[in-house]
Amino acid sequence: MSRNRLEHSHHPRAIAKRLSTGPDASYLRDWIYGGIDGAVTTFAIVAGSVGAGLSSNVILILGTANLLADGFSMAAANYSGSKSENEDYARLRAIEEKHIALAPDGEREEIRQILSAKGYEGEDLETMVRLVASNKEAWIDTMMQGEYGMSDAGRAPIRAALFTFAAFLLFGSVPLLPFVFSAPASAAAATVLTAIAFFAIGSLRASWSRRGWFSCGSETTAIGMVAAAIAYLAGHGLQTLMA
C-alpha cells in the first residue's frame, strides 16, 4: 500500500458512519492461537503414531479425535476466558461509577494525575479535568483506560470460541492430509505440511501487521516448529522410556 494512500475516508459522513458502531474487537489472536495449537497437537500425534508403526486408519482416528476434542476444549476455554474478561470489565466499571458518586473529588484527582502523565499541565490540565468530569460516561471511560488499561471494545465470547475452533480444525487437519489421500505416511511429510501450515498462519497475520507476509510467515513458522519439536521430542522420549 502506498504511503500517501489513506486507509479510510475523512469526509464527515464517512467518519460518523465509521464511529457510530464503536471500536471493533479483534479476534486475530484467537485465530493465531487456535491455528498454531491445532497444528502442533495434531503433528505430535501423527509423528508419535508413525514412529510407533500404527496404520493410517488408526492415525486418522487418533488425529480426528484430537481435532474435535482438543479443538472444542480450547474453544470452550477461550469462551470462558473472554467471558471472564467482560465480567471483570463490568465489575471494575461498576466500582468506578460508585466511586464517582461517593468520592467525586478523589476521582477528579485521579483524572488529573492520569492526564498530567500524558503531558497536560497548568490551565490546560484543569480545563481537561473539568471537561472529562462533566460527562459521566466519558469520565468512567477515561478511568477504565487510564487506571486499568481496559477499553470498552468487548470481545464476544461465542465469536472468540468459534474463531479458535475453526482455526484449530483448519490448520490442525493439515498434518493428516497424507493419510487422507493415501500418500506415503512419514514424520517427514507431516513435518513439511505442518511447516506450511505455520507459514500460512503467519502470512495471513501480515494483513494486520506493518511487516511483509514473508517476514510474518517465517517468524510464525520458526515459533511453531520449535513448539512442534518440543511436542515430538517429548512423545519420542516417553515412547523410548516405555518401550
C-alpha positions in Angstrom: 0.0 0.0 0.0 1.3 3.5 -0.9 2.5 5.7 1.9 0.3 8.5 0.5 -2.8 6.4 0.3 -5.2 6.8 3.2 -6.8 3.7 4.7 -10.2 5.3 5.1 -12.1 8.4 4.2 -12.1 11.5 6.4 -15.3 13.0 5.0 -17.6 14.0 7.9 -20.3 11.5 6.9 -17.8 8.7 6.4 -16.3 9.4 9.9 -19.7 9.5 11.5 -20.6 6.1 9.9 -17.3 4.5 11.0 -17.6 5.7 14.6 -21.3 5.0 15.0 -20.6 1.3 15.6 -17.9 1.9 18.2 -14.5 0.3 18.3 -14.2 -3.2 16.7 -13.0 -6.1 18.9 -10.1 -8.1 17.4 -10.2 -11.9 17.1 -6.9 -12.2 15.4 -5.2 -13.7 18.5 -8.0 -16.4 18.7 -7.3 -17.4 15.1 -3.5 -17.5 15.6 -3.7 -19.4 18.9 -6.2 -21.9 17.5 -4.2 -22.5 14.3 -0.8 -23.0 16.0 -2.2 -25.2 18.7 -4.2 -27.3 16.3 -1.2 -27.9 14.0 1.2 -28.6 16.9 -1.0 -31.1 18.8 -2.0 -33.0 15.6 1.6 -33.1 14.4 2.6 -34.6 17.8 0.0 -37.3 17.4 1.0 -38.1 13.8 4.7 -38.1 14.5 4.3 -40.3 17.5 1.9 -42.7 15.8 4.1 -43.0 12.7 7.1 -43.8 15.0 5.0 -46.5 16.7 4.2 -48.1 13.4 0.4 -47.5 13.6 -1.7 -47.9 10.5 -3.0 -44.9 8.5 -6.6 -45.6 9.7 -5.6 -45.6 13.3 -3.6 -42.4 12.8 -6.6 -40.8 11.1 -8.9 -41.9 14.0 -6.5 -40.5 16.7 -5.9 -37.3 14.7 -9.6 -36.7 14.1 -10.5 -37.4 17.8 -7.8 -34.8 18.8 -9.1 -32.2 16.4 -12.7 -32.5 17.7 -11.9 -33.0 21.4 -8.9 -30.7 21.9 -10.4 -28.1 19.5 -13.6 -28.0 21.4 -11.7 -27.9 24.7 -9.6 -24.9 23.6 -12.6 -23.1 22.2 -14.5 -23.7 25.5 -11.6 -22.4 27.5 -11.4 -19.3 25.3 -15.1 -18.7 25.7 -14.8 -18.8 29.4 -11.7 -16.6 29.4 -13.3 -14.0 27.1 -16.5 -14.0 29.2 -14.4 -13.6 32.4 -12.7 -10.6 30.9 -16.0 -9.0 30.0 -17.3 -9.7 33.5 -14.2 -8.2 35.1 -14.6 -5.1 32.9 -18.2 -4.7 34.1 -17.1 -5.2 37.7 -14.4 -2.5 37.5 -16.7 -0.1 35.7 -19.3 -0.5 38.4 -16.6 0.3 41.0 -15.7 3.5 39.2 -19.3 4.5 38.9 -19.7 4.0 42.7 -16.5 6.0 43.4 -17.6 8.9 41.2 -20.9 9.0 43.1 -19.3 8.7 46.6 -15.9 10.4 46.2 -16.0 12.7 43.2 -13.1 14.9 44.4 -10.9 11.9 44.7 -11.9 10.6 41.2 -11.2 14.1 39.7 -7.7 13.9 41.3 -7.2 10.5 39.6 -8.2 12.1 36.3 -5.9 15.0 36.9 -2.9 12.7 37.5 -3.8 10.5 34.5 -3.9 13.5 32.2 -0.8 15.0 33.8 1.1 11.8 33.0 0.1 12.4 29.3 1.8 15.8 29.3 -1.1 18.2 30.2 -0.3 20.9 32.7 -1.4 24.2 34.1 -4.7 25.7 32.9 -4.9 23.2 30.0 -4.8 20.4 32.6 -7.5 21.9 34.7 -9.7 22.5 31.7 -9.3 18.9 30.6 -10.2 17.7 34.0 -13.4 19.8 34.1 -14.4 18.7 30.6 -13.9 15.0 31.3 -15.6 15.2 34.7 -18.6 17.0 33.1 -19.6 13.8 31.2 -20.1 10.7 33.5 -19.7 8.2 30.7 -16.5 9.9 29.3 -15.2 10.1 32.9 -15.7 6.4 33.5 -14.2 5.5 30.1 -11.1 7.6 30.8 -10.7 6.0 34.3 -11.1 2.5 32.8 -8.4 3.2 30.2 -6.0 5.2 32.4 -6.3 3.2 35.7 -6.9 -0.3 34.4 -5.7 -0.2 30.8 -9.1 -1.5 29.6 -11.3 -0.3 26.7 -14.9 -0.8 26.0 -14.2 -2.9 22.9 -15.6 -6.0 24.5 -15.0 -9.4 22.8 -18.0 -11.6 22.1 -17.1 -14.9 23.9 -19.0 -17.0 21.3 -17.1 -15.4 18.4 -13.8 -15.8 20.1 -14.6 -19.5 20.7 -15.7 -20.0 17.1 -12.6 -18.4 15.6 -10.4 -20.6 17.8 -12.3 -23.8 16.9 -12.3 -23.0 13.2 -8.6 -22.3 13.1 -7.9 -25.4 15.2 -9.8 -27.6 12.7 -8.5 -26.0 9.6 -4.7 -25.9 10.4 -4.8 -29.0 12.7 -6.1 -31.1 9.8 -3.0 -30.3 7.7 -0.7 -33.0 9.2 -3.4 -35.6 8.5 -3.6 -34.9 4.7 -1.1 -37.6 3.7 -3.2 -40.2 5.4 -6.4 -38.9 4.0 -5.1 -39.1 0.4 -3.2 -42.3 1.0 0.2 -40.6 0.4 3.4 -42.0 1.9 2.9 -41.8 5.7 6.0 -40.4 7.4 7.0 -38.0 10.1 8.9 -36.0 7.4 5.7 -35.5 5.3 3.8 -34.4 8.4 6.7 -32.0 9.3 6.7 -30.4 5.9 2.9 -29.9 5.9 2.9 -28.6 9.4 5.6 -26.0 8.5 3.5 -25.0 5.5 0.5 -24.5 7.9 2.6 -22.4 10.2 3.8 -20.2 7.3 0.2 -19.8 6.1 -0.9 -18.7 9.6 1.9 -16.1 9.7 1.3 -14.9 6.1 -2.4 -14.2 7.0 -1.2 -12.4 10.1 0.7 -9.9 7.8 -2.7 -8.4 6.9 -2.8 -6.9 10.4 0.9 -6.0 10.5 3.3 -3.4 9.0 5.7 -6.2 8.1 5.6 -8.2 4.9 4.0 -11.6 4.5 7.3 -13.4 4.2 8.7 -12.0 7.5 5.5 -12.8 9.4 5.3 -16.2 7.9 8.9 -17.1 8.7 8.6 -15.9 12.3 5.4 -17.9 12.9 7.0 -21.0 11.2 10.0 -20.7 13.5 7.9 -20.4 16.6 5.5 -23.1 15.6 8.3 -25.6 14.6 10.0 -25.1 18.0 6.7 -26.0 19.7 6.3 -28.9 17.3 9.8 -30.1 18.0 9.2 -30.0 21.8 6.0 -32.0 21.3 7.7 -34.5 19.1 10.7 -34.9 21.4 8.5 -35.3 24.5 6.5 -38.0 22.7 9.6 -39.8 21.4 11.2 -39.7 24.8 8.2 -41.2 26.5 7.9 -43.9 23.8 11.6 -44.8 24.3 11.2 -45.0 28.1 8.1 -47.2 27.9 9.4 -49.4 25.1 
